[in-house]
Amino acid sequence: MDIGRDTGLDLERIRSQTPGCKDVVHLNNAGSALPPQPVLDTVLRHLELEARVGGYEAADAAADRLARSYDVLARLIGAQPDEIAYVENATRAWDMAFYAIPFAKGDRILTTTSEYASNALGFLQAAARHGAVVEVVPDDEHGQISLEGLASMLDRGGVRLVAINHIPTHDGLINPVAEVGKLAKAAGALYLVDACQSIGQLIIDVNEIGCDMLSATGRKFLRGPRGTGFLYVRRDVLDLLDPPFVDLRSADWTGPASYELRPDARRFETWERFVAGQLGQAAAAAYALELGLEAIQERALLLGDGLRGALRELPGVMVHDRGLRKSGIVTFSHERLEAEEIVGRLAEERINVRVAEQTYRYDAGIRPRHRVRASAHYYNTEGELDETLRALTGIFP
C-alpha cells in the first residue's frame, strides 16, 4: 500500500523507539497504543524510585517535573497550565466536568447519535436526579452531527449543555467540533467535548474549538500509560461549576464549617494519584509535540484512508465509517463472519484489532451487529497494513 505522501516523520527512528513494533502489528490504537521508549523509561524510573525511597519521597523528588506536566499538556491543546487538571482516566475527567454542572429541572442536554455509552448513562442519571431533558441532535447526510439540526434545537432555548464526542469509538467520522462550538457559544450553552479518540491523533486547539471543557486520555493515540487522563476547563466557566467531590487537593478547609475551592482547574483533582503515570503522560505529550502534531495527524489520517479504501475492495466486506472527515479509526464487517471470529483469527497472526461494540445507540434503538475496529497510527507502516489485508484475505471464505 502506498499512502501517496511523505509526512516527514522518521519512521525508522520512531519504530526503533517503540518496543512493541518488534512483536505485533498493532492496529488497536483506539484502545491503547504502543508507548514509545521515553514514556516507558519515565514510568519505570519513577516506579523504581518509589521502590527505593518511598512513594511520598519519590513524589517530592519529582515535584518540579510534576509541575511542568501541566505546561506540556496545555501546549498540546492550546490552553493555559491553570486550565488543566490531571485525572486518572478520560471517563473520570468527563465525569468531573459533567457532574459539576448544576442542572435544574427542565435544563436541556443536547448530544449526538454516536455518543459513548458511559456518557449517555451520565445523561440518563442527570435526567433522573435533576429532571434534565436529554435530546439527541440528528445526523446530517454524512452521518456526523447536523449543524442545521443543532442550530434549530438551540434556537428553542433552555439548553444548559451541548456535549459531544470529537471522534466516536465505533465509527471513523470526525465531528465538526469548532462549528458546534460557535453555535453553542451564541446560544449561551456550556460546551463539553470528549476528545479521548482525538487527542494525540488530531491537532486540537481548545480556543479554535470553543469548548468550555474537554476530557482526554493518555492511553490511546497519545501513547501514554493506562490509568491516565486530563481535563481542560476554561477559566471563564470555573465558577459556574461545582466539583462533584472535593478533598485536600481540590479545596482548602478554611474553618469548622467552611471550605474554599482552588482557583484553578485543579479543583477537579484528588490528592492521591498515579504519579508515575502523570509523568508518563507528560512524556507522551512531549514526544508528540517533538514529532509535530501536523505530521502526526496527516499520517494517521492517510493510513486510515488507505486501509479504508483497500478494505472496500475485498469481497464480502462492508466499511461502516461515515463523516465528511474521517480519522485513523476504520470499522468494517464481513457478510458471513462475525467480528469476534475475525479479531481472534488476526490475533493468531499477531495482528491486533478490536471488536467495536455499542450496547445501545441513539441512532439504532437496538444493538447493532458488532464490527471490527482497526485503528492505525503514525508509527504503523504501509507494509503492516498490507500484511493485515493479506491475513484477512486468508480468513474470509
N, C-alpha and C positions, 0 to 999 in steps of 0.2 A: 504494500500500500504506500502511496506517495501522497502526503497531505498537501503538497504543492507549494510549500513556503518554508523558508528557513527563518525561524523566530530569533535566532542569535543566541539561544541557550546552549551552553556547553554540556551536552547530554552525557558525554563520556565522563566528565568530572562529576556531574550530578549523580549518575548511576553508581560511580565508584564510591560516592558518599552515602549510598543507600544500600545497606547490607542485604535487605530483603530481595533486591533485584537479582541476586545470585540464586535464589531458591524458588521464586514463584513469579508468574505473570499476574501482577496484582491489579485487577480491574474492579476493586471494591473500595475505591477512594471515597465514595459517598457514604460508606460505612465507617471505615477507619483506614487512613492512608498509611503507607510505609514511612516511618520517620527517618529523616536524614541523620547522619552520624553526629553532627553538632547537637541535635536535640537529645539523642541517646546519651551522649557524653555528659551533657548538662544534668540530666536527671540522675544518672548513675553516680556522678561525682557527689551530688548533694546527698543522695541516699547513703553513700559510703561515709560521708562526713557525719551524718546523723548517727550512723552506727559507731563511729569512733568517739564522738564528743557529746552526743545527746541531741535530741530534736530541737529543744529551745535554743541551745547554744549554737547549733548549725544555722538556725534562722537568724540569730543575732549576727553571725558572721556574714550572712548573705543580705543584710538589711539594705545596703546600697543597691545591690542588683535587683532586689525585690521592688525598691522604689522606682528604679529605671524601667521595670517591666511595664508600668503604666504608660511611660513615654513611647515605647516601641509599639504597643497596641494602639495608642492614639494616632501615631503616624500611619499605621496600617489602614485606618479608616477615615483619616482627615479630621479627627476630633482633638480635644484638649485632654491632657492627662487626668484632670479632675473630673472628667465626664466618664471615666472608665472604672468599672468595678470588676474585680476578679471573682468568678463564681465557679462552682465545681463542675458544671456542665451546661450545655445550651438550654436544656429543658428548665433547669433551675433558674438560669438567667432570665428566660422568658417569664417564668412564674413570678419572679421577684418584681418584674415590671408590671405584669398584668394584674396581679393581686394587690398591687399598691394603688390601683386606681379606685377612688371612692365611688363606686357605682351606686346609682339611686334607681328606684322603681321607674321603669319606662325608658331608661337610658338604652339607646340603640348601639349594638356592636355589629359592624359590617366586616365580613370576611370573604374568603374566596372558596370556590368549589373544591379546590385542591388542598385545603388546609390539613396540617398534620393532625393525627388523631389526638395526641396529647393536648394540643392547643384547643381543639374542638371540645374536649372534655372540660377544659377550663371555662370555656364559654358557657357550657351547659350548667356548670356549677354556679357561675355568676348569675345565670338566669334563675336558678333555684333559690339561691341565697338572697339576692337583692331585687329580683324582679326585672333584671335587664332583659332586653329583647335581642335575640341573635338573628341576624338576617344575612343571607348569602347573596353576594353580588354575582350575577350571571357571567358566564364566559362570553367572549366575543367570538367572531367566526374563526379565529385562530386558536381558540382554546385557552387563552390567557384571560386575566380579569378584564371585564369590559369597562373601559373608561367612561363610555357613554352611560352605561348602566349605573356605575358608581356615582357619576355626577347627578343623575336623576334621583338616586336614593339619598344622597347628601342634601339635595335641594328640599327634601321634605322636612329637614330639621331634626333636632333631638339626638344627633349622632354623638356619642361620647367617645367612641374609639373606632378607628379603622385598623385592623390587624391582619396582615397578610404575610405569606412566605415569599421570599425572593425567588427561590427555586424549589419546587415540590420534591419530595423524596422519591416519588414514584413516577416522575414524568420529567422529560428533558427540558421543558419550557422555562424561560426566564421571564418573570412578571415585570411589567413596566413600572418599577417602584418609584422612580423620580416623578413620573406623570401622576401617579397616585398621590404622592406627597404634595404636589401643587394643589390638587383638588381637596385633600384633607385640610390643608392649611387654610384655604379660602373659606372652608366651612367651619373652621374653629374646632375641629375634632383632633383628639390625640391620635398619633400615628405610631404603631409598633410594627417593626419588621423583623421577621425571623430569618436570619442570614446564615443558618447553620450549614446550608449546602452551597453557599456562595462565597463565604469568607475563605480566602486562600485560593479560590478559583477565578473570581472576577475582581476587577477594580471596584472598590467600594469607597464612596465619599459620602459621609452622612449629611454633609451640607448640600450636596447635589441631590441626594435622595429626599432630603427634607423631613426625615423621620425624627420623632421625639425620643424614641427608644429603639434599640437594636440589640438582638441577642445573637450570640455566636458560640461556636465550639472550637476546641483545639484539635480534636482527633481526626477530623475529616480532611478536607482539601488543604487546610493549613499545615498538616503533617506534624501536629504536636502530639503530646501524650494523651491517653484516655483519662477521664476524670478531670478535665479542664474545660473552661469556657470563660466568657466575659460578657458584660453588659455595658452598653453605652446608654447614657441618659443625658439629654441636652440640659444645660444649666438652667434654661428658662422654665423648665417644667418640674424641676426638683421639688419645689414647694407645693406642687399640686398633687404629689404622690406621698402616700403613707406606707412605708415598707410593711409587708405582712408580718414580719417578726424582727426584733432587734436584739442585739447583745452588746457587749462592751466594745466591740469593733465599730458598730454602726451608730452608737449613741453614747452620750455621757450621762451618768446617773448624777444629777445635779442636786438632789435633795431627797428626803424620805418619800415624797410623793411627786417627784418631777424628774424628767429627763430631757435631754436636748439632742436632736439628731445631728449627725455630722453635716457640714455644709456642702459636701461634695457627693459624687456618685457612690463613694464607699460606704454610704449609709445602707447600701444593699448587700454588703458583705457580712460574713461572720468571721469571728476571730480565728477559729480553727480552720486550717486549710492544708491542702497538699502542697507544701512549699516547693518540693522538687518539681511538681507539676507546673506550678506557676512560673518557675524559672524556665522549665522546658517549653512551655507555651510561648514565652517571650523569645526564646531562642528560635522557635519555629517562625515567629513573625519576623525576626531579624533576618533569618535565612531567606524568606520570601522577598523581603524588601531588597536584600542584596542582589538577588537574581533579577528582580524587576517585575512588578505586578503586570505591566503591559505585556511583556513577553510571556509570562505565565498564562495570562488569560488567552492570549492569541493561540498559543499551542494547545491548551486544554480544549478550546472550542473547535479548533481544526481537527484534533484527534476524534472528538465526538462526532463531528460531521462526517469524517471519513469512515468511521465504524458504522454509523447510521446508514450511509449510502451503500456500503458493502453488504450489510445485513439484508437490505431490501432486495438484493439480487439473489438471495438464497431461496430456493423453493420451499414453500410452506411457512415462511417467516413473515410475521406482521410486526412492523415497528410502530410503537404507540406514541412517540413523542410529538408534542404539539407546540404551538407558540411561534411568533414571528422570529424571535431569537431563541436559540437552543444552546444548552450547556454541554459539558462533557459527560453528563448522565444520559445513557442510552437504554431504553426499555423495549423489550420485544417478547414475543411469544411464538410458539410453533403450533400449527394446526392440529398436530397429533400427539406431541409430547408435552407433558406438564412441566412447568418451570422448575419444580423441585428435582425432577429427574435430570434436566439439562444442567442445573447447577451442580448436582452430585457427580455427573459424568465429567464435567470440566474440572472439578476438584481432583479427580483421579489423574488428570493430566497436569496438575499443579497450576491450574488457571483459576484465579479467584474472581467469581462473580457472586451475585446475591439474588435471592428471591425478593421481589418487591411486592409486598402485600399491604393492602389497605383494608382494615377491618370494617370500615364504613366510609363512604364518600358521599359528600353532599350532592355530587352530580350523578350519582348512580342509584342511591337508595337501597342497593343490595351489595353483597360482597362480590366484587368483580373477580374474574379469573386472575390468578397470580401471573406475574410477568417475571422475566429475567431482567435484572438490572446490571448492566456493565458500565462502570464509571471510570473513564480514562482521565489521567492527569499528565502534567507536562513531562514527568520522568518516564512515562511509558514510551515505547518505541513503535514505529510502524511495523517492525518485524514481530513484535508481540501481538499486535492486532491481527496480522496475517496468521500467526500461529493459532490464535483463538478461532479465526474463521475456518482454518483447516480442521481444527478439532470439532467444531460444530458440524461441518460437512460430514465428518465421520460418524457423528452421533445421530444425525437426522436420518430417518428411514427413507 
